[in-house]
Amino acid sequence: MLLITANDLYNQTMLFSFMGHVFVSPLNWGLGHATRDIPIIEELLQRGHEVTVGTSGNALALLQRECPQCNFILFKDYPAPYSDSRFFLPTFIAGIPGLLRAIAQEKKRFEGILAENRFDLIISDNRMSVYSSKVPSYFISHQLRFSMPRNLYPFEVMTMPFNSFFHSKFLGVIVPDINPNGGSNNLCGKLCRSHVNATNRRAYYAGILTSTKKMALERDLDFLAIASGPEPQRTRLEEIIMKQIQYLPGEKVVLLGSPQKEYHKKLDEHTTVHSYVSTEEKTQLMNRARFIIARSGYTTMMELAELETRHGLFTPTPGQTEQEYLSRYYARQGWFLSRSQYKLKLADDVAEAMQYRGFPRMAKTRENVKRLYEDVLRRHLS
């Protein structure tokens, strides 16, 4: 018979009481916020902590599949202010008052979650109202400022104090990029630089964070083209790629990011089209690809840096100023070529893009997330 003494019971009780309960809440604007949180969640679980995830929509479905050991709370956020045209910026600005009202409503919902649960740490991925004055709270964002056209630069400068007002509600801001003041070329350029002290003294540069892992696979796929992003621009890019992809040499795969119309077909002997594939299948294809054609969203950029993909061609979503800025920045650095989707000539553009050298080598996610835990998160959980 196994006897448990009062001292043993006390020690076990103390062990479990100090394991730490973490609330992780990613914004459900696309899957980028959820996917970059997966390595953090996995690290917390491996360290023995309890994790509760609060999100909604596709982000909730993804994390339930990828991190089934977590607890889950349906916690809706505010709708993304995407335009269905290339005029993203005017639509975004016009939607700011409604966005602020939605943030205030989200804060009330979060207070209800806090009233029913005890957390030792809160990690909010771009959800500006998910914080508490009583619980250590961290904000994840690679955008300490927004990018705007040159003629609107004064408004770009104004976005820094606007963001900093929300940053000041948090104990720290976790930036998934290299410190831009460290002498190395960082991945998101000026976007992770701020001139506001309240933000700068809270910023912790964690390095890239992505759930996509490098695999020991031969790069036997010549081209992988990914048509992604909000509609209708995703469909427009799909139409452009489908008209030109067969003229590229070698083995080609096209991913359309359209799960509601699931199909798989061959355009010819060397060109395969998938309307949708699983996360695992997409990771394998990205590992196999010698050349990737994709949007210049920051999540994809971190994936390519993690996989050390050397050659690619980016086409930013029209009107999305972040992607347009990143495309210009990478071209200036000599890393990757970018083309407007309306000017794509794949055969010519691919030949030119081969002259670019790809992202510089940088520390990978596994190393970065361990350092993040030791430097920042551990102090609140032990």
C-alpha positions, 0 to 999 in steps of 0.5 A: 500500500502506498502511504502519503504523509501529510508532508508529501501531500503538502509538497504536492499541493504546493507543486501544483499551486505553483505550476501557473495558469496562463491565458493566451488570447490571439486575435482572429484576423486571419490565422497569423496571430494563432500560428505564431502563438503555437510555439509559446503555448507548446513551451508553456505546456512542456514546462508543466503549466496550464494554458487556457486559450480564448479566441474564436472562429478559425483561430479557435478551430486551429488551436483546438486541433494543434493544442488539444491539451489546452482549455478553450473559451469562446471569446469573440473579438472585433471584425477586421477592417478589411476592404474588399478593394485596393482602398484599404487605408481609407476604409481602415481610418473610417472604421477606427471609431467603431473599432474603439467601441468594439475594443471597449465592449471586448474589455467588458467581456474579458472582465467577465472571463477574469471574474470566473477564472484565476490566471497567473499570466495573460498573453494577448496577441494583438487584442488591445483590451485583454489585460488586467491590472492585477495579473501580469499581462503581455502584448504580442505585436510586430507593429509598434507603428503602422506603415502609410503612404509617403504623403500621409507620413504625419499620420504614420507618426501619430500611430506610434503614440496611439499604439503606445497608449494601449501598450502602456496597459501591459507589463511588456510588449513581445515583438516577434522579430530581431531588435532593430538596434542590435546591428542586424537587419530585422525582418519587419523593418521600421514596423517594429521601431517606435519613438515613444518611450512607453513602448520602447521600455516595454519592448522585448524582441523575441526573434521570429515565432512560427509554428512551421518547422524545418523538415529533413526533406529534399527540395524536389518541388520547383515552384510553390504558389500560394494564393491567400488573403482576404476576398476578393483579392485572393480570387483575383490573385488565383486567376492571375496565377492560374493563367501563367503557372503552366509556363514555368519549368519543372514541378509546380504546386498551387495552393488556393487557400479555399477550403469551402471548395475543396478539390485537387486536380492536375493542370498538366503533367507537372502542375498540381492545384489544391484548393486546400491542404492541411497545415501538415501538408502545407508545411511539407510543401513549403519545405520541399519548394525551391521557389515560393510565390506568395503574399508578403504577410508577416506570418509567411515571412517568418515561415520562409526565414525559419525554413531558410527558403532562398528564392521567392517572389512576393505580391502584396495584397493591394491596399494593405500597407504593411505588405506593400511596405515589407515588399519594398523593404525586402527589395531594397535589402536585396532579399526578395523581388516583389511585383504588384499582382496586376503586373505579374509576368511569372516567367520574367519575374521568376528569372529576375527574382533568382538574382536575390539572395533571400533572408539573412540567417537568424535564430530559429523559433525553438531557440527564441521561444526558450529564451522568451520563457527564461527571460520573460515568462518564467518569473511570473510562473515559478 
